Amino acid sequence: MSGCFFNFNGTAGVWRRSAILSAGGWHDATLTEDLDLSYRSQLMGWQFVFMPDVVAPAELPIDMNVFKSQQRRWTQGSVQTCFKILPRVFLADLPFKVKVEAFFRLTGSFNFLLVFVWSLLLIPAITVRVGMGGWLLWFDTPLFLIACFSMVHCYALSQRAIGGQWVARFETFRLSSL
């Protein structure tokens, strides 16, 4: 157990009433009151238990417009929760690594803004690099591969954890190519 925070996002979960009450109950100050409550309860010493074998019914958005609306609410709510909870996390008596992990988890929605700024900066960067010649390819290619590896590695680990068919296909491919 890492001791890091767990983001509870409300779908198909079960809470102890005493955990909710000790954390101050439900607050409507954010659109993601479940995320807010999960951090407040963990700051009070409660821990989450993930039980992958327990199945609970849940709903998925019925069309793309509902999905986009849901994602917008979740993004706005997570930013609201970040501003509300992050100062409390930094002031809490927690190990530094837990605070750092909570920072990155709670500020994840700011990535959308950073990607937008980055994409605007790509135009002048590409313009400058075109005139520099092809030698930068030796620098850019390893950076690109490292960035891609982290994403592929994350998905591969998640598929292995759930016993996905993708892992079985990859294992077959790997064994047949030896």
C-alpha positions, -999 to +999 in steps of 0.1 A: +000+000+000+015+033-011-004+056+013-012+079-016-046+094-021-074+077-041-097+096-064-133+084-058-154+094-087-188+083-075-197+054-098-204+020-083-188+027-049-198+021-014-192+045+015-193+040+053-216+065+068-191+072+096-165+082+070-188+106+053-198+122+086-163+124+100-152+142+068-179+168+072-205+153+049-213+161+013-205+196+002-219+212-029-190+237-033-177+217-063-192+199-092-173+168-081-185+165-045-175+128-045-139+137-054-139+164-027-153+140-001-128+113-010-099+137-003-114+151+029-121+116+043-086+105+035-072+135+052-092+123+083-074+090+081-099+069+062-086+045+035-102+032+004-102-005-005-104-014-042-122-047-047-119-057-084-141-088-079-171-068-066-194-059-095-219-031-093-243-018-120-234+016-135-245+037-165-225+050-194-234+082-213-260+074-240-245+096-267-215+119-275-232+151-263-240+136-229-204+123-227-189+157-235-212+174-210-201+148-184-164+154-191-168+191-189-185+189-155-158+165-143-130+188-155-145+219-140-152+200-107-117+186-105-103+221-109-126+234-082-116+205-059-079+212-066-082+248-054-103+237-024-083+207-012-047+211-024-038+237+003-051+213+030-031+185+015+001+206+016-005+216+052-013+180+064+012+159+082+019+136+052+051+123+036+065+145+008+059+118-019+022+116-010+019+154-013+036+154-047+014+126-059-017+144-047-005+176-065-001+158-098-034+140-094-054+171-085-038+193-111-043+168-139-071+189-156-046+217-161-030+195-187-056+206-212-045+242-209-009+233-211-014+212-242-032+241-258-003+265-251+021+239-262+003+234-295+005+272-301+042+271-295+047+243-320+042+266-350+072+289-342+093+259-330+087+240-363+095+271-383+128+276-365+138+239-367+131+236-405+160+259-411+184+240-388+188+208-409+181+171-402+206+166-374+179+174-348+162+141-357+188+123-336+177+144-306+139+144-313+135+106-320+146+093-286+124+119-268+094+109-289+100+072-282+104+078-245+071+097-245+053+070-264+068+042-242+053+056-210+018+056-226+021+021-241+036+008-208+007+022-188-019+005-211+000-027-211+001-028-173-036-021-171-044-049-196-022-073-177-040-064-144-074-071-159-063-101-179-072-085-212-071-102-245-045-077-258-019-092-234-026-127-246-022-116-282+011-098-274+024-128-255+016-151-285+033-126-309+063-124-286+067-161-283+062-168-320+089-142-329+115-159-308 
